[in-house]
Amino acid sequence: MYKIIMTDDHHIVREGMKFLLSTTDDIRVVDDFGTGAETLEFLSSDHEEVDLVLLDLVMPEMDGIEVTRRIKAQYPHIKVLVLSSYTSEEYIRPVFAAQADGYIIKEMEAEELIASIKSVIEGEKVIHPNILEVIDREGDMPHEKNELSARELEVLKEIVKGKSNKEIGEALFVSEKTVKTHVSHILNKLEVSDRTQAVIYAIKYNIVEF
């Protein structure tokens, strides 16, 4: 018996999903939650019971991307399957950067949903064709083609905090000249022209943790 939990801020969606999955013989919904915080709290005590988290993407307070990142960091054995109505590139790439095991859409057929859940639990990566189409159309993003080094990521994180080059140097124990070099490399790799654009890019694509 596969054991899953569901997280969606819409109660009626959770009730509908629970009813649908109750018609299967090998999937049991252990519990369902309206927020990411509730989900993480549950997993902190009962994570051994869970095979998969079926997760909404856009939720108040903590979105599905952050929930995914925390689950995969703390409980790598638990599969995370994102179920969302959002199919734009700005959502898709951060989901996979957070190491989700699959991304499907709410408009899919019930049989497809059930099959997707089982496939992900069994170790497959499931991506809905609509999502794959967006990925193929957009191609590789600058930060994927030009991977930032660990130090550049540290500098970028400080830039996002609004720190000057001098302040970044003090925080990372390097010279201001070294920081300027890192900043220049970051702008080139992200293909942006200034620090403001770098901040917007970093936030949009969840490149650094805050």
Residue frames as a rotation matrix with the C-alpha (Angstrom) as fourth column:
MET 1
0.572 0.820 0.000 0.00
0.820 -0.572 0.000 0.00
0.000 0.000 -1.000 0.00
TYR 2
-0.431 -0.684 0.589 1.42
0.667 -0.681 -0.302 3.37
0.608 0.262 0.750 -1.06
LYS 3
0.282 0.487 -0.827 1.05
0.920 -0.381 0.090 6.06
-0.271 -0.786 -0.555 1.60
ILE 4
-0.441 -0.395 0.806 0.81
0.675 -0.738 0.007 9.70
0.592 0.547 0.593 0.59
ILE 5
-0.124 0.460 -0.879 -0.04
0.696 -0.591 -0.407 13.08
-0.707 -0.663 -0.246 2.05
MET 6
0.045 0.246 0.968 -1.55
0.900 -0.430 0.067 16.02
0.433 0.869 -0.241 0.20
THR 7
-0.364 -0.161 -0.917 -0.94
0.615 -0.782 -0.106 19.74
-0.700 -0.603 0.383 0.60
ASP 8
-0.517 0.300 0.801 -3.22
0.639 -0.488 0.595 22.30
0.569 0.820 0.061 -1.04
ASP 9
-0.982 0.093 -0.164 -4.59
0.053 -0.698 -0.714 25.53
-0.181 -0.710 0.681 0.40
HIS 10
-0.391 0.903 -0.179 -8.02
-0.848 -0.277 0.453 24.84
0.359 0.329 0.873 -1.14
HIS 11
-0.514 0.224 0.828 -10.04
-0.579 0.621 -0.528 22.52
-0.633 -0.751 -0.189 1.09
ILE 12
0.554 0.833 -0.013 -12.42
-0.548 0.353 -0.758 21.48
-0.627 0.427 0.652 -1.67
VAL 13
0.329 -0.538 -0.776 -9.50
-0.808 0.265 -0.526 20.38
0.489 0.800 -0.347 -3.85
ARG 14
-0.714 -0.629 0.307 -8.14
-0.690 0.560 -0.459 18.20
0.117 -0.540 -0.834 -1.06
GLU 15
-0.173 0.735 0.655 -11.55
-0.515 0.500 -0.697 16.64
-0.840 -0.458 0.293 -0.45
GLY 16
0.716 0.455 -0.530 -11.99
-0.668 0.225 -0.709 15.88
-0.203 0.862 0.465 -4.13
MET 17
-0.047 -0.843 -0.536 -8.54
-0.805 0.349 -0.479 14.35
0.591 0.409 -0.695 -4.38
LYS 18
-0.703 -0.185 0.686 -9.09
-0.643 0.578 -0.503 12.22
-0.304 -0.795 -0.525 -1.29
PHE 19
0.312 0.895 0.319 -12.34
-0.523 0.442 -0.728 10.90
-0.793 0.061 0.606 -2.72
LEU 20
0.630 -0.125 -0.767 -10.68
-0.739 0.207 -0.641 10.11
0.239 0.970 0.038 -6.04
LEU 21
-0.364 -0.901 -0.234 -7.76
-0.735 0.433 -0.522 8.29
0.572 -0.018 -0.820 -4.46
SER 22
-0.376 0.301 0.876 -10.05
-0.734 0.480 -0.480 6.37
-0.565 -0.824 0.041 -2.10
THR 23
0.708 0.676 -0.205 -11.30
-0.640 0.491 -0.591 4.51
-0.299 0.550 0.780 -5.17
THR 24
0.164 -0.732 -0.661 -7.88
-0.670 0.409 -0.619 2.90
0.724 0.545 -0.424 -5.64
ASP 25
0.899 0.185 -0.397 -6.74
0.079 0.822 0.563 -0.30
0.431 -0.538 0.725 -3.93
ASP 26
0.371 -0.865 -0.337 -3.09
0.902 0.422 -0.092 0.59
0.222 -0.270 0.937 -3.40
ILE 27
-0.561 -0.504 0.657 -2.96
0.279 -0.862 -0.423 4.29
0.779 -0.054 0.624 -2.50
ARG 28
0.317 0.644 -0.697 -3.89
0.918 -0.025 0.395 5.59
0.237 -0.765 -0.599 0.95
VAL 29
0.063 -0.219 0.974 -4.02
0.000 -0.976 -0.219 9.26
0.998 0.014 -0.061 1.88
VAL 30
-0.374 -0.310 -0.874 -2.47
0.816 0.339 -0.469 9.34
0.442 -0.888 0.127 5.34
ASP 31
0.042 0.386 -0.921 -3.37
0.700 -0.670 -0.249 12.99
-0.713 -0.635 -0.298 5.93
ASP 32
0.061 -0.026 0.998 -3.89
0.863 -0.502 -0.066 16.30
0.502 0.865 -0.009 4.14
PHE 33
-0.156 -0.270 -0.950 -2.87
0.781 -0.622 0.049 19.85
-0.605 -0.734 0.308 4.93
GLY 34
0.790 0.553 0.265 -3.62
0.606 -0.638 -0.474 23.40
-0.094 0.535 -0.840 3.87
THR 35
0.829 -0.557 -0.039 -0.15
-0.558 -0.829 -0.030 24.85
-0.015 0.047 -0.999 4.39
GLY 36
0.352 -0.808 -0.472 3.47
-0.152 0.449 -0.881 23.91
0.923 0.382 0.035 3.88
ALA 37
-0.407 -0.510 0.758 4.24
-0.795 -0.211 -0.568 24.51
0.449 -0.834 -0.320 7.54
GLU 38
0.385 0.641 0.664 1.63
-0.852 0.523 -0.011 21.94
-0.354 -0.562 0.748 8.60
THR 39
0.883 -0.086 -0.461 3.11
-0.229 0.778 -0.584 19.46
0.409 0.622 0.668 6.16
LEU 40
-0.057 -0.997 -0.045 6.64
-0.277 0.059 -0.959 19.88
0.959 -0.042 -0.280 7.48
GLU 41
-0.263 0.035 0.964 5.42
-0.962 -0.083 -0.259 19.64
0.071 -0.996 0.056 11.06
PHE 42
0.771 0.600 0.214 3.69
-0.601 0.796 -0.067 16.34
-0.210 -0.077 0.975 10.29
LEU 43
0.704 -0.537 -0.464 6.76
-0.072 0.596 -0.800 14.93
0.706 0.597 0.381 8.54
SER 44
-0.167 -0.819 0.549 8.96
-0.729 -0.273 -0.628 15.81
0.664 -0.505 -0.551 11.49
SER 45
-0.251 0.124 0.960 7.15
-0.863 0.421 -0.280 13.14
-0.439 -0.899 0.002 13.52
ASP 46
0.348 0.531 0.773 5.72
-0.148 0.845 -0.514 10.69
-0.926 0.064 0.373 10.99
HIS 47
0.148 -0.302 -0.942 7.94
-0.938 -0.344 -0.037 10.87
-0.312 0.889 -0.334 7.90
GLU 48
-0.806 -0.506 0.306 8.63
-0.415 0.853 0.318 7.12
-0.422 0.129 -0.898 7.94
GLU 49
-0.195 0.834 0.516 4.99
0.319 0.551 -0.771 6.50
-0.927 0.014 -0.374 7.02
VAL 50
0.590 0.513 -0.623 5.03
-0.269 -0.603 -0.751 8.66
-0.761 0.611 -0.217 3.90
ASP 51
0.060 -0.524 0.850 6.06
0.798 0.536 0.275 7.54
-0.600 0.661 0.450 0.42
LEU 52
-0.547 -0.166 0.821 5.03
0.753 -0.526 0.395 10.69
0.366 0.834 0.413 -1.44
VAL 53
-0.346 0.451 -0.823 3.83
0.365 -0.743 -0.561 14.25
-0.864 -0.494 0.092 -0.92
LEU 54
-0.136 0.420 0.897 1.34
0.963 -0.157 0.219 15.49
0.233 0.894 -0.383 -3.51
LEU 55
-0.304 -0.279 -0.911 2.00
0.705 -0.709 -0.019 19.20
-0.641 -0.648 0.412 -3.37
ASP 56
0.785 0.547 0.292 0.32
0.617 -0.642 -0.455 22.36
-0.061 0.537 -0.841 -4.61
LEU 57
-0.104 -0.907 0.408 2.67
0.911 -0.252 -0.327 25.04
0.400 0.337 0.852 -5.90
VAL 58
-0.579 -0.055 0.814 1.19
-0.011 -0.997 -0.075 28.45
0.815 -0.053 0.577 -5.11
MET 59
0.319 0.618 -0.718 0.22
0.784 0.254 0.567 28.74
0.533 -0.744 -0.404 -1.44
PRO 60
0.715 -0.032 0.698 0.34
-0.268 -0.935 0.232 31.56
0.645 -0.353 -0.678 1.13
GLU 61
0.788 -0.443 0.428 3.27
-0.521 -0.107 0.847 31.94
-0.329 -0.890 -0.315 3.53
MET 62
-0.301 -0.895 0.330 5.37
-0.467 0.440 0.767 29.09
-0.831 0.077 -0.551 2.13
ASP 63
0.349 0.475 -0.808 5.11
-0.931 0.076 -0.357 28.08
-0.108 0.877 0.469 -1.51
GLY 64
0.971 0.153 0.182 5.50
-0.134 0.984 -0.117 24.59
-0.197 0.089 0.976 -2.93
ILE 65
0.534 -0.841 -0.081 9.04
-0.062 0.057 -0.997 25.28
0.843 0.537 -0.022 -4.11
GLU 66
-0.205 -0.602 0.771 10.27
-0.836 -0.301 -0.458 26.03
0.508 -0.739 -0.442 -0.59
VAL 67
0.500 0.449 0.741 8.34
-0.767 0.627 0.138 23.07
-0.402 -0.637 0.658 0.83
THR 68
0.962 -0.173 -0.213 9.91
-0.001 0.773 -0.634 20.81
0.274 0.610 0.743 -1.80
ARG 69
0.166 -0.971 0.174 13.39
-0.362 -0.224 -0.905 22.10
0.917 0.087 -0.388 -1.02
ARG 70
-0.160 -0.205 0.966 12.96
-0.982 -0.063 -0.176 21.40
0.097 -0.977 -0.192 2.69
ILE 71
0.769 0.490 0.410 11.44
-0.527 0.849 -0.025 17.97
-0.361 -0.197 0.912 2.23
LYS 72
0.853 -0.454 -0.257 14.19
0.071 0.589 -0.805 16.80
0.516 0.669 0.534 -0.12
ALA 73
-0.033 -0.899 0.437 16.87
-0.562 -0.345 -0.752 18.18
0.827 -0.271 -0.494 2.20
GLN 74
-0.277 -0.023 0.961 15.50
-0.956 0.110 -0.273 16.51
-0.099 -0.994 -0.052 5.32
TYR 75
0.108 0.423 0.900 13.75
-0.282 0.881 -0.380 13.43
-0.953 -0.213 0.215 3.95
PRO 76
-0.471 -0.406 -0.783 15.39
-0.814 -0.141 0.563 12.44
-0.339 0.903 -0.264 0.65
HIS 77
-0.949 0.131 0.286 13.53
0.185 0.967 0.173 9.11
-0.255 0.217 -0.942 0.61
ILE 78
-0.045 0.991 -0.127 10.16
0.420 -0.096 -0.902 10.89
-0.906 -0.094 -0.412 0.30
LYS 79
-0.592 -0.072 0.802 9.02
0.804 -0.122 0.582 11.60
0.056 0.990 0.130 -3.24
VAL 80
-0.353 0.479 -0.804 7.56
0.101 -0.834 -0.542 15.01
-0.930 -0.272 0.246 -4.05
LEU 81
-0.534 0.298 0.791 5.04
0.845 0.160 0.510 15.31
0.025 0.941 -0.338 -6.88
VAL 82
-0.805 0.222 -0.549 3.94
-0.081 -0.960 -0.270 18.86
-0.587 -0.173 0.791 -7.68
LEU 83
-0.327 0.796 0.510 0.32
0.944 0.291 0.152 19.19
-0.028 0.531 -0.847 -8.82
SER 84
-0.483 0.021 -0.875 -0.42
0.224 -0.964 -0.147 22.67
-0.846 -0.267 0.461 -10.12
SER 85
0.634 0.688 0.354 -2.38
0.601 -0.150 -0.785 24.71
-0.486 0.710 -0.509 -12.65
TYR 86
0.637 -0.467 -0.614 0.69
-0.486 -0.861 0.150 26.85
-0.599 0.203 -0.775 -13.35
THR 87
0.658 -0.370 0.656 2.64
0.628 0.751 -0.207 25.91
-0.416 0.548 0.726 -16.46
SER 88
0.927 -0.358 0.113 4.84
-0.227 -0.774 -0.591 28.97
0.299 0.521 -0.799 -17.03
GLU 89
0.345 -0.894 -0.285 8.61
0.322 0.398 -0.859 28.67
0.882 0.205 0.425 -17.15
GLU 90
-0.220 -0.460 0.860 9.13
-0.575 -0.652 -0.495 30.86
0.788 -0.603 -0.121 -14.07
TYR 91
0.456 0.421 0.784 7.47
-0.879 0.351 0.323 28.17
-0.140 -0.837 0.530 -11.93
ILE 92
0.952 0.043 -0.302 8.73
-0.141 0.940 -0.311 25.06
0.270 0.339 0.901 -13.69
ARG 93
0.217 -0.964 -0.154 12.48
0.005 0.159 -0.987 25.51
0.976 0.213 0.039 -13.43
PRO 94
-0.321 -0.349 0.881 12.54
-0.842 -0.321 -0.434 26.40
0.434 -0.880 -0.190 -9.71
VAL 95
0.687 0.627 0.368 10.45
-0.721 0.648 0.244 23.28
-0.085 -0.433 0.897 -9.01
PHE 96
0.878 -0.382 -0.289 13.09
0.231 0.867 -0.442 21.02
0.419 0.322 0.849 -10.50
ALA 97
-0.070 -0.903 0.424 15.91
-0.269 -0.392 -0.880 23.08
0.960 -0.176 -0.216 -9.02
ALA 98
-0.006 0.171 0.985 14.33
-0.997 -0.079 0.007 22.18
0.079 -0.982 0.171 -5.66
GLN 99
-0.868 -0.482 -0.124 14.65
-0.489 0.872 0.032 18.50
0.093 0.088 -0.992 -6.73
ALA 100
0.086 0.955 0.284 10.97
-0.802 0.235 -0.549 17.64
-0.591 -0.180 0.787 -7.13
ASP 101
-0.640 -0.315 0.700 10.36
-0.015 0.917 0.399 14.15
-0.768 0.245 -0.592 -8.52
GLY 102
-0.541 0.486 0.687 7.59
0.841 0.291 0.457 15.18
0.022 0.824 -0.566 -10.87
TYR 103
-0.762 0.345 -0.547 5.37
-0.216 -0.933 -0.288 18.01
-0.610 -0.102 0.786 -12.10
ILE 104
-0.663 0.633 0.400 1.82
0.737 0.460 0.494 17.36
0.129 0.623 -0.772 -13.27
ILE 105
-0.900 0.352 0.256 -1.18
-0.316 -0.933 0.171 19.61
0.299 0.073 0.951 -13.85
LYS 106
-0.688 0.673 0.271 -4.60
-0.219 0.164 -0.962 19.70
-0.692 -0.721 0.034 -12.19
GLU 107
0.065 0.758 -0.650 -6.38
-0.917 -0.211 -0.338 19.53
-0.393 0.618 0.681 -15.51
MET 108
-0.728 -0.418 -0.544 -5.18
-0.626 0.730 0.276 15.98
0.281 0.541 -0.792 -16.26
GLU 109
0.219 0.831 -0.512 -7.44
-0.489 0.548 0.679 12.94
0.845 0.102 0.525 -16.27
ALA 110
0.608 0.121 0.785 -7.99
-0.789 0.202 0.580 10.99
-0.089 -0.972 0.218 -13.03
GLU 111
0.965 -0.235 0.117 -6.39
0.245 0.966 -0.086 7.84
-0.093 0.112 0.989 -14.45
GLU 112
0.395 -0.856 0.334 -3.29
0.271 -0.239 -0.933 9.81
0.878 0.459 0.137 -15.45
LEU 113
0.269 -0.234 0.934 -3.03
-0.781 -0.621 0.069 11.31
0.564 -0.748 -0.350 -11.98
ILE 114
0.819 0.104 0.564 -3.21
-0.465 0.695 0.547 7.93
-0.335 -0.711 0.618 -10.25
ALA 115
0.836 -0.533 0.131 -0.67
0.515 0.676 -0.527 6.44
0.192 0.508 0.840 -12.67
SER 116
0.320 -0.728 0.606 1.66
-0.118 -0.665 -0.737 9.41
0.940 0.165 -0.299 -12.12
ILE 117
0.489 -0.083 0.868 1.58
-0.864 -0.179 0.470 8.99
0.116 -0.980 -0.159 -8.35
LYS 118
0.903 -0.108 0.417 2.43
-0.014 0.960 0.279 5.30
-0.430 -0.258 0.865 -8.62
SER 119
0.713 -0.653 0.256 5.18
0.481 0.190 -0.856 5.90
0.510 0.733 0.450 -11.17
VAL 120
0.295 -0.608 0.737 6.90
-0.511 -0.752 -0.415 8.54
0.807 -0.255 -0.533 -9.04
ILE 121
0.607 -0.038 0.794 6.78
-0.753 0.291 0.590 6.35
-0.254 -0.956 0.148 -5.93
GLU 122
0.878 -0.235 0.417 8.32
0.290 0.954 -0.074 3.54
-0.380 0.186 0.906 -7.97
GLY 123
0.076 -0.981 -0.181 11.25
0.487 -0.122 0.865 5.76
-0.870 -0.154 0.468 -8.89
GLU 124
-0.107 -0.071 0.992 10.29
0.984 -0.148 0.096 7.37
0.140 0.986 0.086 -12.19
LYS 125
-0.751 -0.063 -0.657 10.43
0.177 -0.978 -0.108 11.10
-0.636 -0.197 0.746 -12.89
VAL 126
-0.126 0.817 0.563 7.03
0.977 0.200 -0.072 12.17
-0.172 0.541 -0.823 -14.21
ILE 127
-0.730 -0.093 -0.677 6.61
0.028 -0.994 0.106 15.40
-0.683 0.058 0.728 -16.13
HIS 128
0.303 0.932 0.198 3.34
0.370 0.076 -0.926 16.28
-0.878 0.354 -0.322 -17.83
PRO 129
-0.040 -0.311 0.950 3.64
0.995 0.076 0.067 16.85
-0.093 0.947 0.306 -21.63
ASN 130
0.794 0.382 0.473 2.50
0.442 -0.897 -0.017 20.48
0.417 0.222 -0.881 -21.22
ILE 131
0.817 -0.558 -0.143 5.40
-0.152 -0.449 0.881 21.08
-0.556 -0.698 -0.452 -18.83
LEU 132
0.039 -0.820 0.572 7.89
0.618 0.469 0.631 19.35
-0.785 0.329 0.525 -21.12
GLU 133
0.381 0.192 0.904 6.73
0.897 -0.315 -0.311 21.53
0.226 0.929 -0.292 -23.99
VAL 134
0.993 -0.020 0.119 7.53
-0.052 -0.961 0.270 24.69
0.109 -0.274 -0.955 -22.02
ILE 135
0.482 -0.869 0.115 10.96
-0.025 0.117 0.993 23.35
-0.876 -0.481 0.035 -21.04
ASP 136
-0.010 -0.466 0.885 11.79
0.875 0.425 0.233 22.45
-0.484 0.776 0.403 -24.64
ARG 137
0.631 0.352 0.691 10.56
0.688 -0.665 -0.289 25.78
0.358 0.658 -0.662 -25.92
GLU 138
0.979 -0.201 0.019 12.51
-0.182 -0.840 0.510 27.87
-0.087 -0.503 -0.860 -23.43
GLY 139
0.463 -0.862 -0.209 15.79
0.166 0.315 -0.934 25.97
0.871 0.397 0.289 -23.69
ASP 140
0.035 -0.550 -0.834 18.57
0.966 0.234 -0.114 26.34
0.258 -0.801 0.540 -21.15
MET 141
0.961 0.267 0.071 18.52
0.226 -0.906 0.358 29.41
0.160 -0.328 -0.931 -18.94
PRO 142
0.442 -0.846 0.300 21.72
-0.434 -0.494 -0.754 31.45
0.785 0.203 -0.585 -18.44
HIS 143
0.117 -0.422 0.899 22.33
-0.990 0.019 0.138 30.12
-0.075 -0.906 -0.416 -14.92
GLU 144
0.750 0.145 0.645 22.01
-0.148 0.988 -0.051 26.57
-0.644 -0.057 0.763 -16.26
LYS 145
0.866 -0.472 0.164 24.37
0.275 0.177 -0.945 27.13
0.417 0.864 0.283 -19.17
ASN 146
-0.078 -0.892 0.446 26.82
-0.094 -0.439 -0.894 29.13
0.993 -0.112 -0.050 -17.06
GLU 147
0.576 0.385 -0.721 26.79
0.579 0.431 0.692 27.55
0.577 -0.816 0.026 -13.61
LEU 148
0.507 -0.348 0.789 27.76
-0.569 -0.822 0.003 29.87
0.648 -0.450 -0.615 -10.79
SER 149
-0.399 -0.724 -0.563 30.55
0.127 0.565 -0.815 28.73
0.908 -0.397 -0.133 -8.46
ALA 150
0.153 0.416 -0.897 29.92
0.922 0.267 0.281 28.26
0.356 -0.870 -0.342 -4.74
ARG 151
-0.576 -0.447 -0.684 31.63
0.684 -0.722 -0.104 31.57
-0.448 -0.528 0.722 -3.99
GLU 152
-0.935 0.272 0.228 29.65
-0.028 -0.697 0.716 33.39
0.354 0.663 0.660 -6.69
LEU 153
-0.036 0.957 -0.287 26.44
0.474 0.269 0.839 32.03
0.880 -0.106 -0.463 -5.16
GLU 154
-0.044 -0.063 -0.997 27.54
0.989 -0.145 -0.035 33.37
-0.142 -0.987 0.069 -1.78
VAL 155
-0.906 -0.332 -0.264 28.20
0.285 -0.937 0.201 36.79
-0.314 0.107 0.943 -3.30
LEU 156
-0.664 0.722 0.196 24.87
0.057 -0.213 0.975 36.74
0.746 0.659 0.100 -5.14
LYS 157
0.087 0.692 -0.716 23.06
0.860 0.311 0.405 35.94
0.503 -0.651 -0.568 -1.91
GLU 158
-0.335 -0.293 -0.896 24.65
0.773 -0.629 -0.084 39.01
-0.539 -0.720 0.437 -0.29
ILE 159
-0.991 0.029 0.132 23.73
0.069 -0.735 0.674 41.14
0.117 0.677 0.727 -3.32
VAL 160
-0.264 0.962 -0.073 20.11
0.437 0.187 0.880 40.05
0.860 0.200 -0.470 -2.92
LYS 161
0.124 0.250 -0.960 20.31
0.992 -0.066 0.111 41.25
-0.035 -0.966 -0.256 0.70
GLY 162
0.877 0.276 0.394 21.17
0.358 -0.922 -0.150 44.69
0.321 0.273 -0.907 -0.64
LYS 163
0.580 -0.723 -0.376 24.77
0.382 -0.167 0.909 44.80
-0.720 -0.670 0.179 0.57
SER 164
0.776 -0.437 -0.456 27.47
-0.624 -0.639 -0.449 46.91
-0.095 0.633 -0.769 -1.05
ASN 165
0.559 -0.651 -0.514 30.72
-0.022 0.607 -0.794 45.42
0.829 0.456 0.325 -2.34
LYS 166
-0.398 -0.733 0.552 32.49
-0.577 -0.268 -0.772 46.60
0.713 -0.625 -0.317 0.80
GLU 167
0.058 0.530 0.846 29.87
-0.978 0.201 -0.058 45.00
-0.201 -0.824 0.530 3.06
ILE 168
0.916 0.247 -0.315 30.00
-0.339 0.897 -0.284 41.76
0.212 0.367 0.906 1.06
GLY 169
0.136 -0.962 -0.238 33.77
-0.177 0.213 -0.961 41.68
0.975 0.173 -0.142 1.39
GLU 170
-0.469 -0.272 0.840 33.51
-0.829 -0.193 -0.525 42.08
0.305 -0.943 -0.135 5.16
ALA 171
0.449 0.754 0.480 30.87
-0.851 0.524 -0.027 39.36
-0.272 -0.397 0.877 5.41
LEU 172
0.990 -0.037 -0.138 32.86
-0.030 0.890 -0.455 36.89
0.140 0.454 0.880 3.30
PHE 173
0.575 -0.818 -0.031 36.33
-0.008 -0.044 0.999 37.94
-0.818 -0.574 -0.031 4.50
VAL 174
0.059 -0.559 0.827 37.62
0.980 0.189 0.058 38.89
-0.189 0.807 0.559 1.05
SER 175
-0.747 -0.416 -0.519 38.80
0.336 -0.909 0.247 42.16
-0.574 0.010 0.819 -0.44
GLU 176
0.199 0.830 -0.521 36.43
-0.146 -0.501 -0.853 44.60
-0.969 0.246 0.022 -2.11
LYS 177
-0.278 -0.395 -0.876 38.42
-0.916 -0.165 0.365 44.14
-0.289 0.904 -0.316 -5.33
THR 178
-0.991 -0.074 0.115 37.74
-0.051 0.981 0.188 40.37
-0.127 0.180 -0.975 -5.19
VAL 179
-0.267 0.964 0.018 34.04
0.372 0.120 -0.921 41.04
-0.889 -0.239 -0.390 -4.67
LYS 180
0.134 0.285 -0.949 33.97
-0.651 -0.697 -0.301 43.31
-0.747 0.658 0.092 -7.73
THR 181
-0.734 -0.466 -0.494 35.49
-0.679 0.486 0.550 40.50
-0.016 0.739 -0.673 -9.79
HIS 182
-0.847 0.472 0.246 32.87
0.379 0.860 -0.342 38.04
-0.373 -0.196 -0.907 -8.55
VAL 183
0.001 0.887 -0.461 30.07
0.037 -0.461 -0.887 40.52
-0.999 -0.016 -0.034 -9.27
SER 184
-0.177 -0.162 -0.971 31.35
-0.891 -0.392 0.228 40.99
-0.418 0.905 -0.075 -12.82
HIS 185
-0.963 -0.209 -0.170 31.41
-0.259 0.889 0.377 37.23
0.073 0.407 -0.910 -13.37
ILE 186
-0.570 0.815 0.100 27.90
0.436 0.403 -0.805 36.87
-0.697 -0.415 -0.585 -11.94
LEU 187
0.115 0.618 -0.778 26.48
-0.411 -0.683 -0.604 39.54
-0.904 0.389 0.175 -14.26
ASN 188
-0.452 -0.371 -0.811 28.15
-0.888 0.104 0.448 37.92
-0.082 0.923 -0.376 -17.26
LYS 189
-0.999 0.022 0.040 26.96
0.023 1.000 0.020 34.42
-0.040 0.021 -0.999 -16.38
LEU 190
-0.341 0.938 -0.057 23.38
0.524 0.139 -0.840 35.53
-0.780 -0.317 -0.540 -15.73
GLU 191
-0.593 0.009 0.805 23.46
0.772 -0.276 0.572 37.70
0.227 0.961 0.157 -18.86
VAL 192
0.655 0.729 -0.199 22.21
0.755 -0.621 0.209 40.78
0.029 -0.287 -0.958 -17.02
SER 193
0.213 -0.573 0.791 23.58
0.459 -0.656 -0.599 44.31
0.862 0.491 0.123 -17.09
ASP 194
-0.300 -0.336 0.893 23.43
-0.555 -0.700 -0.450 45.42
0.775 -0.631 0.024 -13.45
ARG 195
-0.984 -0.178 0.028 22.99
-0.115 0.499 -0.859 44.32
0.139 -0.848 -0.512 -9.84
THR 196
-0.390 0.911 0.131 19.26
-0.747 -0.230 -0.624 45.09
-0.539 -0.341 0.770 -9.79
GLN 197
0.296 0.468 -0.833 18.63
-0.889 0.454 -0.061 42.76
0.349 0.759 0.550 -12.70
ALA 198
-0.572 -0.583 -0.578 20.78
-0.284 0.801 -0.527 40.11
0.770 -0.138 -0.623 -11.01
VAL 199
-0.884 0.303 0.355 18.63
-0.348 0.081 -0.934 40.35
-0.312 -0.950 0.034 -7.87
ILE 200
0.067 0.965 -0.252 15.42
-0.927 -0.033 -0.373 40.07
-0.368 0.259 0.893 -9.88
TYR 201
0.088 -0.127 -0.988 16.81
-0.692 0.705 -0.153 37.07
0.716 0.697 -0.026 -11.76
ALA 202
-0.844 -0.514 -0.157 18.00
-0.234 0.615 -0.753 35.34
0.483 -0.598 -0.639 -8.58
ILE 203
-0.646 0.674 0.357 14.62
-0.497 -0.017 -0.868 35.75
-0.579 -0.738 0.346 -6.88
LYS 204
0.171 0.774 -0.609 12.59
-0.978 0.058 -0.202 34.78
-0.121 0.630 0.767 -9.94
TYR 205
0.344 -0.102 -0.933 14.48
-0.494 0.825 -0.273 31.53
0.798 0.555 0.233 -10.47
ASN 206
0.936 0.112 0.335 15.19
-0.352 0.358 0.865 30.70
-0.023 -0.927 0.375 -6.82
ILE 207
0.448 -0.841 -0.303 18.94
-0.069 0.306 -0.950 30.53
0.891 0.447 0.079 -7.42
VAL 208
-0.719 -0.691 0.069 19.86
-0.087 -0.009 -0.996 31.30
0.689 -0.723 -0.054 -3.82
GLU 209
0.050 0.702 -0.710 18.17
0.820 0.377 0.431 30.45
0.570 -0.604 -0.557 -0.52
PHE 210
-0.119 -0.014 0.993 17.06
-0.225 -0.973 -0.041 33.33
0.967 -0.229 0.113 1.65
